[in-house]
Amino acid sequence: MSIIPKNFEEWKICIEKKCGIPLTFQFAKKRLAIYQDYSHPETIRFIEQYGIAHYQRVCGWFSTVIRTEEGKHGI
């Protein structure tokens, strides 16, 4: 596995195992809201550091977490 995850499973391992952050519905919603705000300093910094392609992948992965949790709980 590279330092920058290339797929959802690598990213999930990175977030949950290496960083110790549970990928909960609330966490995913908060992070995605920040990343969808193109003027937010965190979003700007993320895109500058990792590039637009990885930014788009991460937004998609957060969306996947949200959809999965919504499906589990009928939200």
N, C-alpha and C positions, 0 to 999 in steps of 0.2 A: 504494500500500500504506500502510495506517495504521500508527501506532506500535505498536499492539497487533494482532497477527495475528488474522485472522478465520477462517482455514482452515489445513489441514495444510501446504499448499505454502508459504504466506506464513510460517508458523511455522518450517518447515524452512529456508527462506532466512535467516530471522532468526538461528536458532541456528548454522547451518553457515557462512554467508557473513559476516554482520554480526558475530557473536560469535566466529567461528573455532573452534567446538566441533564435532567430528565426532559425528554421531548414531549412535553405536555401540550394540550390544546391551547391553554392560556399563554405559555411561553411562545409557541409558534405564532399565535395571533399577534402578540406584542412585537415580536421580531419582524414579522412580515409588514406590520403597519409602519414600522420605522423604515424598512427597506423600500416601501412603496412611496415614501416621501423623498423625492429626489433632492430636496433642499436640506434634508437633515444631515448634520455633520458626519454621523456614523455611516450613512449611505454613501456620501461623497468619498469618505476615507476608504470604505470597503471597495468601491469600484476602482479607485486609484490604486489600491494595493493589489487587488486580485483580478481586475479586468471585468469588462461587461459580460463576457460569456459565463464566467464563474458566478457572478452576481445573479444572472438570470437562472442558472441552475439552482442556486441556493434558494431563490424565491420560489421556484417550482417545488423544491423539496419541502419547504415550509408549507406550501399549499397542499402537498400530499399528506403531511402530518395532520393538517386541519381537516381535510376531507375524510381521512381515515377515522379520526376521532369523532367527527360529526356522524359518520356512518355507524360507528359502534354505539353511540349514545342517542341516535335519532334526533340530533340537534338540527 
